[in-house]
Structures are given as C-alpha cells and as structure tokens.
C-alpha cells in the first residue's frame, strides 16, 4: 500500500460545511477572525507533517424564499467570513513546510488580478501554494452581490477552461524562470525572457505583460472537486489533486477510475492526478466514548439550520417540498453534486442527513484502531492517494486524529514522518521538479515551448 498524503479542510468562518456547531463548548471556530486561531491550526498541521491546510471559501449567503433567514445570523451559518488568500498570507511567516491551498472562483474572479495574487503567495511562501478551482461562488446570491449574470452549469466549465488558458499564459509564458538577473552592475531582468501575452478567448481577453515574474512552482498546484460529467472532464484535464466526497470503497473507486480515464483522454498519465477523499471521524479510546462525543457535538446545533444551509449550497428551499418528494425531482444550476449524492432519497431524508454533517461527509465514529483500519481499507479498495480530513470541531477533532490515529498509520508505514520536499508540488504530486509536468496542458504555454512551436 502506498504512503498516503494528508490535508486539513478548514473554513474562515464560525461554522463549517453548512453545519452550525459553534456552540459546542470545546469548539474554537467562533475565534476564526483572530490570527491566533489560524496559527494554532497551522502549527498542529505542520507538526503532524500534513501536506497542506486547505482553506475553502464561498461567496453569497443562504436565501430562502427571497430573504436570508434570521437563523443564519443567530447561528453564524453563512456570514461573516474572511478572505482565504489573506489568511494564507498571514500564515506564510509562521510556517516553513506546510502547503496552503485556497479556493478561487473562475466565475467571480478576474484572471489577470487573480494570477498576480496567486503568484505573489507562491513567491512569498517559497512554492507552497495551491488553488482549488471552483466554477461558481456556491450560492446564487453570489452573482447578485457581484452584479454578474448566472451562467448555466456546463457553460461555467467552458468559461473555466478559458480562464485557465489565460492564467497559464500569465504564470508560464509571460516570464521565463531565469528572466530575473538582479545584477546591480548589469541588469535586473533579461528583456529577451520577458514576453507579451495575448488572449482573445470566448469569455476573457488580455493583452500585455504578466504582472509578476516566474514563481517557484510557476503555476500553483491545481485542486478540483467537481463530480458532474463536466466537472470530471475539467478535473482530468487540469487537476493535479482531486477531492472526492465520502462513501464506500466501491463508490469511491468508480469516481477514481472515471477521473483517471479523463486524465488519459486529455493526454496525461492516469496517475498524474492524485485522488484524495474527504474523511471525517470522531475518535476516542473506545467506540462508546467516541459515540458520546459525537452525540454531544450534534446536540450543539439546531435542526432549523438544515433548511437554510441546504439553500445556501444549492439555491433550493427544501421546506417548500413535501418530505416524501424524491430528490431526483429537484433541479438546480448550482451544486449538482449536492443533488446527485442523495439519489434514491427523499427531501425528508436529506434534511435529517444534512443536520448531521451538512455538505461534509458522514463521520466514522470509533476507536483509533478502527479509524486507522477504515482509512487503510478505503485507500486500498478505492485506489486513493490520500485523505482530506474534515474536522467536526476545532482544534479538538484535528488534535484527536493527530494524537490517536496518525501514530498508528505511521507504524503501518502509510503516513509520512517528515517533509520530503520543499515545494507543495514536489511533495504532494511526487515529482522531481516543482513546476508542471510536460504532459499537463499548462506546460504548453511556457515561453520556451511556445517559441519552439513557432
């Protein structure tokens, strides 16, 4: 069995994954807007040799029948939140090896400005930055906030392809890696290695010069999580690490095979994409203790949160449907993943399930040995490369995993005991160079490659 990679899922807000457990006594997420909170989380991750801290993000807010329910403010469900790029920047000087992955929307960001922001972070971190590519801002209210029209689901992926082409040109083609000389007796940069870029796409246009020089990784490590046919095709083409939802080994294996097939269809190796499953656990010395802990966490939140939370992610007000309505009868242009995952269930089933873990995966509740066994079975059965730990409460859930489960995985030789490389791409993707491999579509936009083709 291969050595597994690990990341930690976090949100810069008081709650996580559409649940509202901030009232749980040991949960410190209500302090998310303090630097000390993030420094503590980052230290736990780096001390445990996690590959990265993933800062999820979403624009917009819950909207039920044209208004934001009061419970959202009462429970801090959807707002307020912080900009993950700024949180990542604040953590760069307090970390040395930990990767920092942030979410960015191809619908709501401007490619030129976004490319500079990500390049700046990659420079300052020494090559530890990743980008989770999303095609929307989660809630339909996001486009209202930005004053832009909503774009249909599959068209958003065509738009995302155009966005990627432009940022590849800026990251890979505008400046050659050795363009900067910094010679006080000579020149700062070689003009022959600074190139004008031109992009006239169906959605984005840009002409001129890249605003930042070539970074340690060139292009940040590319993450993606779409499970629709369009999402899988996009991930197979562009993604380097793909986040999968939870489920059985059989279900996960289907997704893994489909995404690896999409990678091959795009001219890449099947193992060019690393598949990481979301994983949540409530762990204690015994299963009984773990169950009591989980029950207490669930008891900390109101079931009324579920309706508003589901509307936030999908734009659908489940309270307006009969509880026996099949989920397959519902339609949305937002997160189709959150419709497809409940195939065969009813609206009533979903509200009960959503109260327990929102958009997140169902936690595995058990002893440390049981959790370790389950992880190994999932990884081997589904051909997974690693896991994205999604904690129930912070920092307790992460500490429990690190202190109770991780030592067992290390004893079995399936968890890292140190950092083997400096940049995120070398470590996570497992390659000798920190930049995109030659079979990735972004590599074709490098200045040297473009000149050879011309």
ABEGO torsion letter per residue (X at the ends): XBBBBBBBBBBBBABBGGBBAAABAABAAAAAABAAAAAAAAAAAAAAGBABBBBBBBBEBBBBGGBBBAAAAAAGAAOBBBBAAAAAAAAAAABAABBBBBBBBAAABBAAAAAAAAAAAAAAAGGABBBBBBABAGBAAAAAAAGBBBBBAAAAAAAAAAAAAAAAAAAAAABBAAABAGBAABBABBAAABBBBBBBBAABBBBEBBABBBBAAGBBBBBBABABAAAAAAAAAABABBBBBBEBAAAAAAAAAAAAAAAAAAGBBAAABBBBBBBBBBBBABAAAAAAAAAAAAAABBAAAAAAAAAAAAGBBAAABBAABBAAABBBABBAAAAAAABGBBAAAAAAAAAAAEABBBBBBEBAAAAAAAAAAAAAAAGBAEBBBBBABOAAAAAAAAAAAAAAAAAAGABBABBABABAAAAAAGBABABBBAABAAAAABAAAAAAAX
